[in-house]
Amino acid sequence: MPRLILLNKPFDVLPQFTDLKSPSPRATLSDFVKVSGVYPAGRLDRDSEGLLLLTDDGRLQARISNPRYKTPKTYLVQVEGEPDEAAIQTLCKGVTLNDGPTLPADARRIDTPDLWPRNPPVRFRKTVPDCWIELTLREGRNRQVRRMTAAVGHPTLRLVRWRIGDWTLDGIAPGEWREVAV
């Protein structure tokens, strides 16, 4: 039976188990998950937080991370400024990035979610408001959420992946993980 681990990856943690190339080692998954033989199904940048799935099953890993399966991934995104309906609709229709147009996404403004504090905290500017959006993608390009929000004029300040397919981060604190049946 394949193993599947749901990890709440903290901010500033590399989404890999080693950091051999760095002159000063950085935090990696091995600082949090002491299970051998599991590997990330997809990536989550060092400056992003939230749900990262780890498995020991190559087929499951491919099903989760390969764009052809279009597994939905939902992000809670704190953005600079307050996107109007036109900006939200642009995200929904798809945004043209330097590597081509994105697939349509589900996007909506949301109230500030009840999340853990980030360390270090997101910069606060009295003169520039911010707000949160929920964004669901069905593809996974490099830094796609950040590039999409920037393309509509609202740079990402904080990015938390909350859901991948049917798996959610609900009830898992930063740095903690839970194994689930597949």
C-alpha positions in Angstrom: 0.0 0.0 0.0 1.5 3.4 -1.0 2.3 5.9 1.7 1.0 9.4 1.5 2.1 12.1 3.9 0.5 15.6 4.1 3.1 18.1 5.4 2.5 21.7 6.3 5.8 23.1 4.9 6.8 26.2 6.8 8.1 29.4 5.1 11.8 29.3 4.3 12.1 25.5 4.0 13.5 24.0 0.9 11.1 21.4 -0.7 13.8 18.7 -0.8 15.5 16.5 1.8 19.1 17.8 1.4 20.9 21.0 0.7 24.3 19.8 -0.3 25.1 22.6 -2.7 24.8 25.5 -0.2 27.8 26.7 1.7 25.5 27.3 4.7 22.9 24.6 4.9 19.3 25.7 4.9 16.2 24.1 6.4 14.9 21.1 4.4 12.1 18.5 4.6 14.5 16.3 6.6 14.2 18.7 9.5 10.5 17.9 9.7 9.8 14.4 8.2 11.8 11.5 9.5 10.4 8.9 7.1 12.7 7.2 4.6 11.7 6.4 1.0 9.2 9.3 0.5 9.6 12.1 -2.0 7.6 15.3 -2.8 4.8 15.0 -5.3 5.4 18.4 -6.8 7.2 21.4 -5.4 6.4 24.4 -3.2 9.0 27.2 -3.3 11.1 28.0 -0.3 9.2 31.3 0.1 5.8 29.6 0.0 4.1 27.7 2.8 1.5 25.0 3.1 0.5 21.6 1.8 3.2 19.5 0.3 2.4 15.8 -0.4 5.1 13.2 0.0 4.8 9.6 -1.2 6.8 6.5 -1.8 4.7 5.5 -4.9 5.9 6.8 -8.3 2.5 6.4 -10.0 0.8 8.4 -7.3 3.5 11.0 -7.4 3.0 11.4 -11.2 -0.8 11.5 -10.8 -0.5 14.3 -8.3 2.2 16.4 -9.9 1.9 15.8 -13.7 0.0 18.7 -15.4 -1.8 16.3 -17.8 -3.9 15.1 -14.8 -4.9 18.7 -14.0 -5.1 18.0 -10.2 -6.6 21.2 -8.7 -4.4 23.0 -6.3 -5.9 25.8 -4.1 -3.9 28.6 -2.7 -4.7 31.3 -0.2 -2.8 34.4 -1.5 -2.2 37.7 0.3 -1.7 40.3 -2.4 -0.7 43.9 -2.4 -3.5 46.3 -3.1 -7.2 45.4 -3.5 -8.0 43.6 -6.8 -11.2 44.8 -8.5 -13.6 42.5 -10.2 -11.8 43.0 -13.6 -8.5 41.7 -12.1 -10.3 38.7 -10.5 -12.0 37.9 -13.9 -8.6 38.1 -15.7 -7.3 35.5 -13.3 -10.3 33.3 -13.9 -10.0 33.6 -17.7 -6.2 32.9 -17.7 -3.3 35.3 -17.8 -0.7 35.5 -20.5 2.8 35.1 -19.0 6.1 35.2 -20.7 5.9 31.4 -21.2 2.4 31.6 -22.7 -1.2 31.8 -21.5 -2.3 30.0 -18.3 -5.3 27.8 -18.1 -8.4 29.3 -16.7 -8.4 29.4 -12.9 -11.0 29.8 -10.1 -10.4 33.0 -8.3 -12.3 35.0 -5.7 -11.6 37.5 -2.9 -11.9 36.1 0.6 -11.8 37.4 4.1 -8.5 37.2 5.9 -8.0 33.5 6.7 -7.3 32.3 10.2 -3.7 31.2 9.6 -0.7 30.8 11.8 1.7 33.8 12.0 4.5 33.7 9.5 8.1 34.0 10.7 9.3 36.5 9.5 6.1 38.4 9.1 4.9 39.8 5.8 6.0 43.4 5.4 3.3 45.9 6.4 2.9 49.2 4.7 0.4 51.8 6.1 -0.1 53.4 2.8 -0.7 50.3 0.7 -3.7 48.0 1.5 -3.6 44.3 1.0 -6.2 41.6 0.7 -6.6 37.8 0.3 -7.7 35.8 -2.7 -8.4 32.1 -3.1 -6.9 30.8 -6.3 -7.3 27.3 -7.7 -5.0 26.2 -10.6 -5.0 23.0 -12.7 -1.5 23.3 -13.9 1.8 24.0 -12.1 4.3 26.3 -13.7 7.3 27.7 -11.9 6.2 30.4 -9.5 2.8 30.6 -11.4 0.7 32.1 -8.7 3.2 34.9 -8.0 3.5 35.6 -11.7 -0.3 35.6 -12.3 -1.0 38.0 -9.4 1.8 40.3 -10.5 0.4 40.3 -14.1 -2.9 41.7 -12.9 -1.1 44.4 -10.8 -1.2 42.8 -7.4 2.1 41.2 -6.3 1.9 38.3 -3.9 3.0 39.0 -0.3 2.2 35.6 1.2 1.4 32.3 -0.5 -0.2 29.3 1.3 -1.1 26.2 -0.6 -4.2 24.9 1.2 -5.5 22.0 -0.9 -4.3 19.5 -3.5 -7.2 17.5 -5.0 -9.1 16.1 -2.1 -6.3 16.5 0.4 -6.3 19.6 2.6 -4.1 21.3 5.2 -6.9 21.6 7.7 -5.7 20.7 11.2 -2.0 20.4 10.4 0.2 23.1 12.0 3.4 24.4 10.3 6.2 21.8 10.4 3.7 19.0 11.3 2.6 16.1 9.1 0.0 13.4 8.9 -0.1 10.1 7.0 -3.3 9.3 5.2 -4.7 6.3 3.5 -4.7 6.3 -0.3 
